[in-house]
Amino acid sequence: MQRFLWAIVLLGLSIQVNAEEIIVSAAASLTNALQQIAQDFSTTHPQATVRFNWGGSGTLARQIEAGAPVDLFISASDKVMDSLQTTSLIDPASRSVVVHNQLVLIVPIQSSTDIHDFTDLAQAKKISIGDPRFVPAGMYATQVFHFYDLTHQVEAHLILASHVRQVLTYVAEQDVEAGLVYKTDALEMADKVRIAAYAPEDSHTPIVYPAAIVKASQHKQLAQEFLNYLNSREAKVIFAHYGFQTP
């Protein structure tokens, strides 16, 4: 009996030793896709746990700069990732583009608005975008406004959000007349918002999602294995299901 009890104790210790957890800081627009991918990843890595920290890419980058215990960072902007690479906070050899996205103009599905294109925003009273200081989608939105020569016409009517999912909520709840989000976000709430227009590719810098291992990570091997899985055929099928484009 005593041997049996010791066997149970040793088994428990073995599981604790082998168990490993990584923290992935990722752009909020990746939420649903990454959660499903992490579930699939766990089937081949049963002792591994992937925990996510969601937010605007700029905010997540500042957390890493402040020493947050992050193992893998997935940004919605090359520019944000570049800033961490310049300060040697990520491993450049691990950096790769995971997916691409598109920027779209959305309106409430129940709305009788006359907003059908970006040029119609000149008449809108409330437009929501991510705060361009921290949210890449907001930065892309300001580039689109400049492309259509709308900057001065819309700046007094902007409702800034802390991340792109908040923009989606504002539009879905009809707190604003329109918003600029990623195509993938709009598709996830197709019962409450509709896509009025797609931003032309030449109206903003390419929307890419680079991923890289944080140099301070204590779990680099597991972080690399998860990153490899993000580039696998299985993960690409999931990304495509949620509307992302894969390299």
N, C-alpha and C positions, 0 to 999 in steps of 0.2 A: 504493500500500500504506500509505504514511504517513498519507494522508488518511483511509483506512479506519480506521486505528487511532485517529486523533483523533476520528473520528465515534463510535467505540465508547466512548471516554473521556467525550466530551461527553454521550452518551446516559446513561451511568452517573451523571454529575454531575446531569443533569436529573432522573433518578429519585430521587436523594438529596434534591434540593431540594424536589421535589413530595411526597415521602413525609412523612407526619405521623402522630403517635401520640398517643392520649389514654389517660389512666389513669382508670378508672371504679372507685370504691370502692362496693361494693354488698353488701347484706345477703345472707348465705350462702344463705338460702332461695330466692334467685333464680338460683342457679348454673346449672342445666341450661337454663332458659328463656333466660337472657341469653346464654349461650354459643351457642345456636342462632341467636338473633336477630343476634348480632355476625357470625356466618358469613354470614347473608343480607345484612347491611349491607355487607359487604366486596365483594359482587358489584357493587354500584353505586358503591362507593368503593374501588377496587382499590389506591390509594396510601395508604389509611388503615389504621392498626392500632389495634385496641381491646384494651387490656390491662386485666385485672380484678384487683382487690384485694378478696378476700372476707373476711367476718368478721361479728361482732355489730355492730349499728348504733352502739351507744354507743362501742365500741372504735374503729370507723372514724371517728367524729366527733372523738374525742380525737386521733387521728392528724392530722386536718385542722387542728385547733386548734394542734397542735405544728408545723405547717408542712409536712406531707407533700405531695409534688407530685401533687395530685389535680385532675382536670379536672371530673369529674361525680360527684356523690354520690347514691346511691339508698338510702334508709333504709326500714326496716320500721316506722317510727314517726314520726308527726307531731311528737311531743314532742322527739325527738332532732333533727329538722330545725329545729324552732323554736329550739332552743338555738344552732344555728349562725347562724340568721337574726338572732337577738337580738344576737349579737356581730359582725354584718356580715361573716361569712365566706362566705356564699353570696349569689347574685344573686336576690333575691325575685321579680323579674320573670320569671325562667326557671322558677320552681317550679311543678310540676304533679303531680297524683296519677296514677301510671302504672297500678297495679292494686290490687285488694283481695284479702284472704285470709280464711280461717276457722281458728279454733283447735279442735283435736280432742284427744281422749284416746286414746292408743294402747297396745296391749299386744302382747307377742310372739305371733306367729301360732301357734307350737307350744305356747304356754302353756295350762295348764288352769286359769288364774286365774279367780276369781269376780268380777273387776272388770268390770262391765258399764256402769257409770255413774260420774259424778264422786263421788256420795255413797259409793260403795264404797271410795274412796281412804282413808277413815278406818281401814280394816283393813290397808292396805298397809304393808310394811316398808321398801321402797325405791321412791321416786318421783323421776324426773328431770325438771327444767325448766331452761331457760336461766337463767343468773345474772341476776336482775331488775335489778341495778345497771347492766348493760351490754347485756343482750339483751332486745329488746322482747317476744319470745315469752314470756320469763320474767316480764316485767311483766304481760302479759295473763293469764298463769297465776295469778299472785298475786291478781289481781282476781276470777278465777273461784273461787278458794278462798274469798275473802271473800264472794262471792255465795252460796255454798253453806254458809257458816259453818264452814269446814273449816280455817281458818288455823292454829289452835292444835293441831289434831289431826295435821296433816301436817308442820309445820315441822321436827320432829326427824327426819323420814324423807326429807328432800329431798336429792337428789344434784344439785348445781348444775353446769351445763355452760357452756363458754365461748361456744358458739353453738348454734343449734337443730339443726344437723346432728349434733352430738355427742350430743344427747338421742336422736335417731333411732338412732344407732349403739348406745347403751347398751341401748335397748329391743330392737333387732334381735338383739343378742348375748345377750339375757336376763341382762344385768348388773343390771337393775332390773325390777320388776314392771309398771311403767307409766310413761308419760311424756306430756307435753303439747307438741305440735308443731303446725305449720301443716298444713292439709289437703294442700297441695301436696307437702310432704315425705313424708307418709304414703303418698301415691299412688305416689311414686317407688320405695318399697321395699315394695310390696304383697305381695311374696313372703315377707317376713319379719316384717311387723307388720300388725296389723289395727286399724281404727278402732272403738273401743268406744262412743264417744259424741261428739257435736258440742256445743261450748259454745254456749249460747243467746246470741243477739246482744246481749241486754241484760245479759249477765253481765260484759262488759268493754267498754272503749272500742273504737271501730271500728278494724279492722286495715287500714291503708292504707299504700301505699308511695309517698311523695313523692320526686321527683327534682329536683335543682337544680344549676346550674353553680356551681362554686367560684370566688369572685371572683379568687383568685390564679392561675387557670388562664392558661396561655400559649397555649392552643388553643381559645379560646372558640367560634369559628365551627364547628369540627369537633365540639366537644362539643354545640353546639346542634343540629347536623345529626343526631347520634346520638340526642339526646333527642327530636327530632321523629320520628325513625324508631320510637322506642319507643311513640309514640302513634299509629302508622300502623295501617291495617287489617291489613297483613301481620304486624306484630308482635303484634297482638291475637289473631290466630288461633293463634300459637305460645303465647302466655300461656294462652289457653283450653285448649290441648292439655295443658298441665301443671297444670291445675286452678285457675288464677287467675281472678278475676272482673275484668273491665275496666269502667272508668267509662262 
